[in-house]
Amino acid sequence: NIAGSVIKVTGKDEEMSLEEGILADFRVETDKYDREVLFYLVDELSEEAGECIYKDAGKRIFQDRMRTIRYIGAVEKSLEGAYLRISRTENKSNVEVRREAVRGKITAKVVLNSLETEHFIIRAHGFILHASFVLYNGKAILFTAPSGTGKSTQAELWRVTKGAKIINGDRAVVKKCPEGFEAWGIPFAGSSGIAEQGHFPLSAIVYLAQAERTSISRMPAKLAFRCVWEGISINTWDAEDVALASNTALELISQVPVYFLPCTPDESAVQTLEFMLRREK
């Protein structure tokens, strides 16, 4: 169960190696599911089909009338470096995994790389945001910023000084729900290794910057949108995904405060943000 979407993962027992770990907290026992992803170990990936609509060093995307086909690997110059081929229709994906590249086992990491999670979450009125996700007083606070700015540092400060719980050290799903916007845990953890299940009302998004003194302000809508948008995981080649994510982000910033927090890496940042949250409660 990823952000409320239940995915059935199917493969041969002897080929699957979904060790306990990052996926364990997200597993559910149910006969009902939203889509199915079937895995096959193959010696060679099937050939391309349809029109190539996007390529970079790590992936190449083809589109035909019925499906989207994604190759993942070193594919900028040719498909010889690909180790995954994902053929997706609306509710089902067939995933070919090159046997030699994974040493004969389909691991949890391979599964996660095959789910195209960013696409399906956007279609469910949400998006994945690069952010450290903490839970405080029953509500989520998301710290977002370019890599190396201090997202993990701020999350740890909240854990140590306020007893907040870190749900994810690197990413969160932001999703429009019946009661308003919520933050959901997701099984992608980055270098932090922290990725727990759970979803909570979203109290604030905080855009960080390093500074010699700590201060805080609520961002105007245009700037808030730009800062949120830069942290969203999105398939830029998919015009419908871009439009849907943009609409969701615009609705988000009209309902949830986005703060700018230039700060020092100490408790003053925690105190300043907490004061602002209490004042605008």
C-alpha positions in Angstrom: 0.0 0.0 0.0 1.7 3.2 -1.2 -0.1 6.4 -0.4 -3.5 4.6 -0.4 -2.9 2.7 -3.7 -2.7 -1.1 -3.3 -0.3 -2.7 -5.8 -0.2 -6.5 -6.4 3.3 -7.6 -7.1 3.6 -11.0 -8.9 6.6 -13.1 -9.8 8.0 -16.6 -9.5 8.9 -17.5 -5.9 12.4 -18.6 -6.8 13.1 -15.4 -8.7 11.8 -12.9 -6.1 14.0 -11.8 -3.2 11.9 -9.2 -1.4 13.9 -9.3 1.8 12.4 -7.7 4.9 13.3 -4.0 5.2 12.0 -0.9 3.5 9.0 -2.7 1.9 8.0 -4.6 5.1 6.0 -1.8 6.6 4.0 -1.2 3.4 2.8 -4.8 2.8 -0.8 -5.6 3.2 -2.8 -8.8 3.0 -5.9 -8.2 0.7 -7.6 -9.6 -2.4 -8.4 -6.1 -3.6 -5.9 -4.0 -5.4 -5.7 -1.1 -7.8 -3.2 -2.4 -10.2 -0.9 -5.4 -10.8 2.8 -5.4 -11.6 4.1 -8.7 -13.0 7.9 -9.5 -13.0 9.8 -11.8 -15.3 13.5 -12.6 -15.4 14.7 -12.7 -19.0 18.0 -13.2 -20.7 17.3 -10.4 -23.1 14.8 -7.6 -22.9 12.1 -7.3 -25.6 12.6 -4.9 -28.4 11.3 -1.4 -28.5 7.8 -0.6 -29.7 6.1 2.6 -30.6 7.6 6.1 -30.8 10.4 7.3 -28.6 9.1 10.3 -26.8 11.9 10.9 -24.2 15.5 9.8 -23.4 18.3 10.6 -21.1 21.3 8.8 -19.6 19.1 6.7 -17.3 15.9 6.0 -19.2 14.2 5.8 -22.6 10.4 6.1 -23.0 8.3 4.8 -25.9 4.6 5.3 -26.5 2.2 3.5 -28.7 -1.6 3.5 -28.9 -2.2 1.2 -26.0 0.8 1.4 -23.6 3.9 3.2 -22.4 7.2 1.3 -22.4 10.1 2.5 -20.2 13.7 1.2 -20.4 15.8 1.8 -17.4 19.6 1.7 -17.3 22.5 3.3 -19.3 20.4 4.0 -22.4 21.4 7.4 -23.7 23.2 6.0 -26.7 21.6 2.6 -27.1 19.3 0.1 -25.2 22.2 -2.3 -24.6 22.7 -0.9 -21.1 19.1 -1.3 -20.0 18.3 -3.8 -17.2 14.5 -3.1 -16.9 11.7 -2.9 -19.5 8.4 -1.8 -18.1 5.3 -2.1 -20.3 2.4 -0.2 -18.7 -1.3 0.0 -19.5 -3.8 1.7 -17.2 -4.0 -0.9 -14.5 -1.2 -3.4 -15.2 2.5 -3.4 -15.9 4.7 -6.2 -17.2 8.3 -5.8 -16.1 11.2 -7.7 -17.7 14.3 -7.8 -15.6 17.6 -8.8 -17.3 18.8 -11.8 -15.4 22.5 -11.1 -15.7 22.1 -7.5 -14.4 20.5 -8.5 -11.1 22.4 -11.8 -10.6 19.2 -13.9 -11.0 17.2 -12.2 -8.2 14.5 -9.5 -8.3 15.1 -7.5 -5.2 13.0 -4.9 -3.3 15.0 -2.2 -4.9 14.3 -3.5 -8.4 10.6 -3.7 -7.5 10.6 -0.1 -6.3 12.3 1.1 -9.5 9.6 -0.6 -11.5 6.4 0.8 -9.9 6.4 4.2 -11.6 5.1 5.5 -8.3 5.5 9.2 -9.3 3.1 8.8 -12.2 0.3 7.0 -10.3 0.4 9.3 -7.3 0.0 12.3 -9.6 -3.0 10.6 -11.2 -4.4 10.2 -7.6 -4.2 14.0 -6.9 -0.9 14.0 -5.2 2.8 14.1 -5.8 6.1 13.0 -4.4 8.1 15.8 -2.7 11.8 15.7 -1.8 11.5 16.5 1.8 12.3 15.4 5.3 8.9 14.4 6.9 8.4 14.8 10.7 5.3 14.2 12.8 4.6 16.6 15.6 1.5 16.8 17.7 -0.3 14.6 15.2 0.5 16.7 12.2 3.1 16.6 9.4 5.8 19.2 8.8 7.8 18.8 5.6 11.2 20.4 5.2 12.2 20.9 1.6 15.2 22.5 -0.1 18.0 21.7 -2.5 20.2 18.8 -1.5 22.8 19.7 1.2 20.8 22.6 2.6 19.9 20.9 5.9 16.6 19.0 5.6 17.9 16.1 7.6 19.5 18.4 10.2 16.2 20.2 10.9 14.3 16.9 11.1 16.8 15.6 13.7 16.6 18.8 15.7 12.8 18.5 15.9 13.3 14.8 17.0 15.8 15.7 19.7 14.3 18.9 21.1 10.6 18.4 20.6 10.2 14.6 20.5 8.9 14.7 16.9 9.0 11.5 15.0 10.8 11.3 11.6 8.5 9.4 9.2 10.9 9.8 6.2 14.2 11.4 5.9 14.1 12.1 2.1 10.7 12.0 0.5 7.0 12.3 1.3 3.8 12.0 -0.7 1.6 15.1 -0.6 -2.0 14.2 -1.4 -5.4 15.8 -1.6 -7.7 13.8 0.6 -11.4 14.3 1.6 -10.4 16.1 4.8 -7.7 18.3 3.2 -4.1 17.8 2.2 -2.2 15.0 3.9 1.4 13.8 4.0 2.0 10.1 3.5 5.0 7.9 4.1 6.6 6.2 1.1 9.1 3.3 0.8 11.9 5.5 -0.6 14.3 6.7 2.0 17.4 8.1 0.4 20.5 8.0 2.5 18.6 8.4 5.8 17.2 4.8 5.7 14.0 6.1 7.5 10.8 5.2 5.7 7.7 4.5 7.7 4.1 3.9 6.8 1.4 6.4 7.9 -0.5 9.5 6.8 -1.3 12.7 8.7 -2.8 16.1 8.2 -0.2 18.5 6.6 0.5 21.4 8.9 3.2 23.2 6.9 5.8 23.0 4.2 9.1 24.7 5.1 11.6 25.8 2.5 15.0 26.0 4.1 18.1 28.0 3.4 21.4 28.3 5.3 22.0 31.7 7.0 24.0 33.4 9.8 20.7 34.3 11.6 17.4 32.5 11.8 14.3 34.2 10.5 11.0 33.1 9.1 8.2 34.4 6.7 5.2 33.0 4.9 5.9 32.8 1.2 3.6 34.6 -1.2 1.7 32.3 -3.6 4.0 32.7 -6.6 7.2 32.0 -4.7 5.6 29.2 -2.7 4.5 27.5 -5.9 8.0 27.8 -7.4 9.7 26.4 -4.2 7.3 23.4 -4.0 7.5 22.7 -7.7 11.3 22.4 -7.7 11.0 19.5 -5.2 8.3 17.5 -7.0 9.3 14.2 -8.7 7.6 14.3 -12.1 7.8 12.9 -15.6 8.4 16.1 -17.5 7.8 14.3 -20.8 4.2 13.5 -19.8 2.1 16.7 -20.4 -0.9 15.3 -18.5 1.2 14.5 -15.4 2.7 18.0 -15.5 -0.8 19.6 -15.8 -2.2 17.5 -13.0 0.7 18.1 -10.6 0.6 21.8 -11.3 -3.1 22.0 -10.4 -2.5 20.0 -7.2 0.4 22.2 -6.2 -1.7 25.4 -6.8 -4.5 24.0 -4.7 -2.0 23.0 -2.0 -0.5 26.4 -1.6 -3.9 28.0 -1.3 -4.7 25.7 1.7 -1.4 24.9 3.4 1.2 27.5 4.5 4.6 27.4 2.9 7.3 29.1 5.0 10.7 30.4 4.1 13.2 29.5 6.9 16.7 30.8 6.5 18.4 29.5 9.6 21.3 28.3 11.6 21.6 24.5 12.3 20.5 24.8 15.9 17.5 25.0 18.2 16.8 28.5 17.2 15.3 27.2 13.9 13.0 24.9 15.8 11.8 27.6 18.2 11.2 30.1 15.4 9.2 27.7 13.3 7.2 26.5 16.3 6.3 30.0 17.3 5.1 30.7 13.8 3.0 27.5 13.7 1.3 28.4 17.0 0.7 32.0 15.9 -1.1 31.0 12.7 -2.9 27.9 14.2 
